[in-house]
Amino acid sequence: MDDLPNIDRDCIRPVEIDKLYQPQDHQPRILLLYGSLRKRSFSRLATEEAARLLQYFGAETRTFDPSGLPLPDDSDDSHPKVQELRGLATWSEGMVWCSPERHGAMTGIMKAQIDWIPLSMGAVRPTQGKTLAVMQVCGGSQSFNAVNQMRVLGRWMRMLTIPNQSSVPKAWMEFDDDDRMKPSSFYDRIVDVMEELVKFTLLTRGSKDYFVDRYSERKESEAAFRARIDQRAM
């Protein structure tokens, strides 16, 4: 400590190895979001395949239907669809975000869902420390613009975005007449991503609060913290 003169000794703590994994007594809870309202939405179909795989790997899944969700700032947060989404975000221990790529980016539908999930709701941070897997479907050749954008957003939402990801090119060719994904390397990648997501969620969910227990926030009083982040105080 003599080499760290700027440290508040009452707020810094050594890493406690025994707190890094805490077994849980329930299935991992995964929320899935998709970014298209088309009748035959390939992002929804890919999400449905992901949900089946997650259930096989032992997770409990819930999928949010974005139909009827208002644009951010076009309604207040008492809207039933906003309340539903925020409740699911709080319930979840991990998420899957799957968007089509439109004009080289994720869709507005996808972004609106993410924008309605705040960094904090009172004392609760509904996304912090939770796991995230990102996927996209493409109408043409394979691209990674949407997944790259969602990675940035996941980091902003203080989520643990897993290393693997999925991008399905020419998605309209990858699903059969029963809306099931055909066998392919693209399907295999979704299997990989869901397997990895469940592993990361099992590894981190019980210790989520410990992982995000930060020196600077222990040092800062609750009143000072609220004053700093409350935009109404500006």
Secondary structure as GFF3:
##gff-version 3
##sequence-region A 1 234
A	DSSP	three_ten_helix	17	19	.	.	.	ID=ss1
A	DSSP	beta_strand	29	34	.	.	.	ID=ss2
A	DSSP	alpha_helix	42	56	.	.	.	ID=ss3
A	DSSP	beta_strand	60	63	.	.	.	ID=ss4
A	DSSP	alpha_helix	80	91	.	.	.	ID=ss5
A	DSSP	beta_strand	94	102	.	.	.	ID=ss6
A	DSSP	beta_strand	105	106	.	.	.	ID=ss7
A	DSSP	alpha_helix	108	116	.	.	.	ID=ss8
A	DSSP	beta_strand	131	137	.	.	.	ID=ss9
A	DSSP	alpha_helix	145	156	.	.	.	ID=ss10
A	DSSP	beta_strand	160	161	.	.	.	ID=ss11
A	DSSP	beta_strand	166	168	.	.	.	ID=ss12
A	DSSP	three_ten_helix	171	173	.	.	.	ID=ss13
A	DSSP	alpha_helix	185	204	.	.	.	ID=ss14
A	DSSP	three_ten_helix	205	207	.	.	.	ID=ss15
A	DSSP	alpha_helix	208	211	.	.	.	ID=ss16
A	DSSP	alpha_helix	215	219	.	.	.	ID=ss17
A	DSSP	alpha_helix	222	229	.	.	.	ID=ss18
A	DSSP	three_ten_helix	231	233	.	.	.	ID=ss19
###
